[in-house]
Amino acid sequence: MTFVTLFFDDFPNDILRSLILFAESAGIVTLAQFTLFWGIVFLLTTTLIALFMTEKDKSRETPEGEEEELGLGIVEAYKTLWSIIRLPMMPVMIVVLFTTSFPFSAAEDIANLKLIEFGVPGEKIAALSLPMIPVKFIVTFFITKFIVGPKPIMVYLGAYPFRLLMCLALTALVYITPLVKLSDGAFPGYYYPLVIAVFALHRATLYCQFLSLIAFMARISDPAIGGTYMTLLMTLINLGGMWCSSFVLWFVDQVTVK
């Protein structure tokens, strides 16, 4: 949302530049500048964490209750990761994490692009992140008691079919968008509330799955190397989602006939 505010000319002109009584037909920052800035921030923070942060073994405590620090250097960390990958069930876990997002990818990754193609302003699509914030808070509040139990993964499995249904709803939303578009290029008053409702329900299922999966990963991680374990599992989750998105975007381009 910050990028949208600074990139599109309407947002800065209406909000920021109005304070200094002039407007321009361009945003305050470009995508390259925004990406470069946050890339530098990420590199700096990651470097500082690598230099100054150490993991502590919370599974081993002294009689006085003081935590004993776990000496885990770079080489030891990668050796630990390799030993985790060689566990008997890790190949199954990797296959699951690399394929579980595939059924959602087409609808979730292309819906926004198609809406923009059919005339919905890009800044309005990006502004949908604002009403999604309370949705995230509400979902987190209600499912917390279910994911702190002995079987947090059950929430993930239960939300799976509902997320598939909401992907169908996203597809239907894309289908009706050019049908309800008015002759002047605008959309009727009921359209944007409908978009918000569909996106909110979809995000609710997505957040349920995400929180449940994180809770499950935290439960199965070895507390002695919890940070390293969770980093590996989160990397697998992210890779599983990214390759699905990349493949779907490439495949759609191959089968699209203009």
C-alpha positions in Angstrom: 0.0 0.0 0.0 2.9 2.4 0.7 4.2 1.7 -2.8 0.8 2.4 -4.4 0.6 5.7 -2.5 3.9 6.9 -3.8 3.8 5.3 -7.3 0.4 6.2 -8.8 0.0 9.9 -9.6 -3.6 10.2 -8.2 -2.7 9.1 -4.7 0.2 11.5 -4.1 -1.6 14.4 -5.8 -4.7 13.9 -3.7 -3.0 13.3 -0.4 0.6 14.4 -0.3 1.1 17.0 -3.0 -2.1 18.8 -2.1 -0.3 19.9 1.1 2.3 21.8 -0.9 -0.2 23.1 -3.6 1.2 21.5 -6.7 0.7 18.3 -8.6 2.6 16.3 -11.2 1.5 13.6 -13.7 3.8 11.1 -12.1 4.3 9.3 -8.8 6.9 10.3 -6.2 8.9 7.1 -6.6 9.4 4.5 -9.3 9.3 0.7 -8.9 13.0 0.6 -9.4 13.7 3.1 -6.6 11.2 1.5 -4.2 12.8 -2.0 -4.8 16.3 -0.7 -4.5 15.6 1.0 -1.2 14.0 -2.0 0.4 16.6 -4.3 -1.1 19.3 -2.3 0.7 17.2 -2.4 4.0 16.9 -6.2 3.8 20.6 -6.6 3.1 21.6 -4.4 6.0 19.2 -6.0 8.5 20.1 -9.5 7.4 23.8 -8.7 7.7 23.3 -7.3 11.2 21.3 -10.3 12.3 24.1 -12.6 11.0 26.7 -10.7 12.9 25.1 -10.0 16.2 22.3 -12.6 16.7 22.9 -16.0 18.2 20.6 -18.9 18.9 20.0 -20.2 22.4 19.2 -23.8 23.3 16.0 -23.4 25.2 15.7 -27.1 25.7 18.7 -27.1 28.1 18.6 -24.8 31.1 20.8 -24.5 34.1 19.3 -25.4 37.6 19.0 -21.7 38.2 16.8 -21.4 35.2 19.3 -19.5 33.1 19.4 -20.4 29.4 22.6 -22.0 28.1 23.7 -20.5 24.8 24.0 -22.9 21.9 27.2 -22.3 19.9 26.0 -22.8 16.3 28.3 -21.3 13.6 27.7 -21.0 9.9 29.3 -24.4 9.1 27.5 -26.1 12.0 24.2 -24.5 10.9 24.5 -25.9 7.3 25.5 -29.3 8.7 22.4 -29.2 10.8 20.3 -28.3 7.9 21.7 -31.2 5.9 21.0 -33.6 8.7 17.4 -32.3 8.8 16.9 -32.8 5.1 18.2 -36.4 5.4 15.4 -37.3 7.9 13.2 -40.1 6.6 10.0 -38.0 6.3 11.6 -34.9 4.8 11.3 -36.1 1.2 7.5 -36.5 1.8 7.3 -33.1 3.5 9.2 -31.5 0.6 6.8 -33.0 -2.0 3.8 -31.8 -0.1 5.1 -28.3 0.4 6.1 -28.1 -3.3 2.7 -29.2 -4.6 0.1 -28.0 -2.0 -0.2 -24.5 -3.5 -0.5 -25.6 -7.1 -4.3 -25.9 -7.2 -4.6 -22.3 -6.1 -2.0 -20.7 -8.2 -3.9 -20.0 -11.4 -6.8 -18.1 -9.7 -4.7 -16.3 -7.0 -1.9 -15.2 -9.2 -3.8 -14.2 -12.3 -7.1 -12.7 -10.9 -5.6 -9.3 -10.1 -3.9 -9.1 -13.5 -7.1 -10.0 -15.3 -9.1 -7.4 -13.3 -6.6 -4.7 -14.3 -6.8 -5.9 -17.9 -10.6 -5.6 -17.8 -10.4 -2.0 -16.7 -10.2 -2.1 -12.9 -7.7 0.6 -11.8 -4.5 -0.9 -10.4 -4.5 1.4 -7.4 -7.9 0.2 -6.4 -6.7 -3.4 -6.6 -3.7 -2.5 -4.5 -5.9 -0.6 -2.0 -7.7 -3.9 -1.2 -4.9 -4.6 1.2 -6.5 -2.1 3.6 -9.8 -3.9 4.3 -7.9 -7.1 4.4 -6.0 -6.0 7.6 -9.1 -6.4 9.9 -9.8 -9.7 8.2 -6.4 -10.9 9.2 -6.9 -9.8 12.8 -10.3 -11.4 13.1 -9.2 -14.7 11.6 -6.1 -14.8 13.8 -8.3 -14.1 16.9 -10.8 -16.9 16.2 -8.5 -19.7 15.1 -5.8 -19.2 17.7 -7.5 -21.7 20.1 -7.6 -24.3 17.4 -3.9 -24.1 16.2 -2.4 -24.2 19.7 -3.6 -27.7 20.4 -2.0 -31.0 19.6 -3.1 -31.1 15.9 -2.8 -27.6 14.4 -2.5 -29.0 10.9 -6.2 -30.0 11.0 -7.2 -26.3 10.5 -5.0 -26.3 7.3 -6.7 -29.4 6.0 -10.2 -28.2 6.9 -9.7 -24.8 5.1 -8.3 -26.5 2.0 -11.6 -27.1 0.2 -13.0 -23.7 1.2 -9.9 -22.0 -0.3 -10.5 -24.0 -3.5 -14.1 -22.7 -3.6 -13.0 -19.2 -3.1 -10.6 -19.6 -6.0 -13.6 -20.5 -8.1 -15.3 -17.3 -6.7 -12.2 -15.3 -7.9 -12.6 -16.9 -11.3 -16.3 -16.0 -11.4 -15.5 -12.4 -10.4 -13.0 -12.1 -13.2 -15.6 -13.5 -15.6 -18.4 -11.1 -14.7 -16.1 -8.0 -14.6 -16.3 -7.1 -18.3 -20.0 -8.0 -18.3 -20.9 -5.4 -15.6 -18.6 -2.7 -16.9 -20.4 0.4 -17.9 -20.1 2.1 -21.3 -18.0 4.9 -19.8 -15.5 2.5 -18.5 -16.6 2.8 -14.8 -18.2 0.0 -12.7 -21.6 0.0 -10.9 -21.8 0.9 -7.2 -22.2 -2.8 -6.1 -19.1 -4.0 -7.9 -16.4 -2.9 -5.5 -18.2 -4.1 -2.4 -18.6 -7.4 -4.2 -14.8 -7.4 -4.9 -14.0 -6.7 -1.3 -16.4 -9.4 -0.1 -14.9 -12.1 -2.4 -11.3 -11.1 -1.6 -12.0 -11.0 2.2 -13.5 -14.5 2.2 -10.6 -15.7 0.1 -8.0 -14.1 2.4 -9.8 -15.6 5.4 -9.2 -19.1 4.1 -5.6 -18.2 3.1 -4.9 -16.9 6.6 -6.4 -20.0 8.2 -4.1 -22.2 6.2 -1.0 -20.0 6.7 -1.3 -19.7 10.5 -2.1 -23.4 10.8 0.9 -24.4 8.8 3.2 -22.1 10.8 1.9 -23.5 14.0 2.4 -27.1 12.7 6.0 -26.3 11.7 6.7 -24.8 15.1 5.4 -27.9 16.8 7.5 -30.4 14.8 10.7 -28.2 15.0 13.5 -29.3 17.3 13.5 -26.6 20.1 17.3 -26.9 20.3 17.7 -25.4 16.8 14.2 -23.9 16.4 15.3 -20.9 14.4 17.3 -23.0 11.9 14.6 -25.6 11.6 11.9 -23.0 11.1 14.0 -21.2 8.5 14.4 -24.3 6.5 10.7 -25.2 6.6 9.7 -21.6 5.7 12.2 -21.7 2.8 10.5 -24.8 1.5 7.1 -23.3 1.9 8.1 -20.2 0.0 9.8 -22.1 -2.8 6.7 -24.3 -3.1 4.6 -21.2 -3.6 7.0 -19.3 -5.9 7.6 -22.1 -8.4 3.8 -22.6 -8.7 3.3 -18.9 -9.4 6.1 -18.8 -11.9 5.0 -21.9 -13.8 1.3 -20.7 -13.9 2.3 -17.2 -15.2 4.5 -18.8 -17.9 2.0 -21.4 -18.9 -0.8 -18.9 -19.2 1.3 -16.9 -21.6 1.9 -20.0 -23.7 -1.7 -21.0 -24.0 -3.1 -17.4 -24.5 -4.2 -16.7 -28.0 -4.4 -13.0 -29.0 
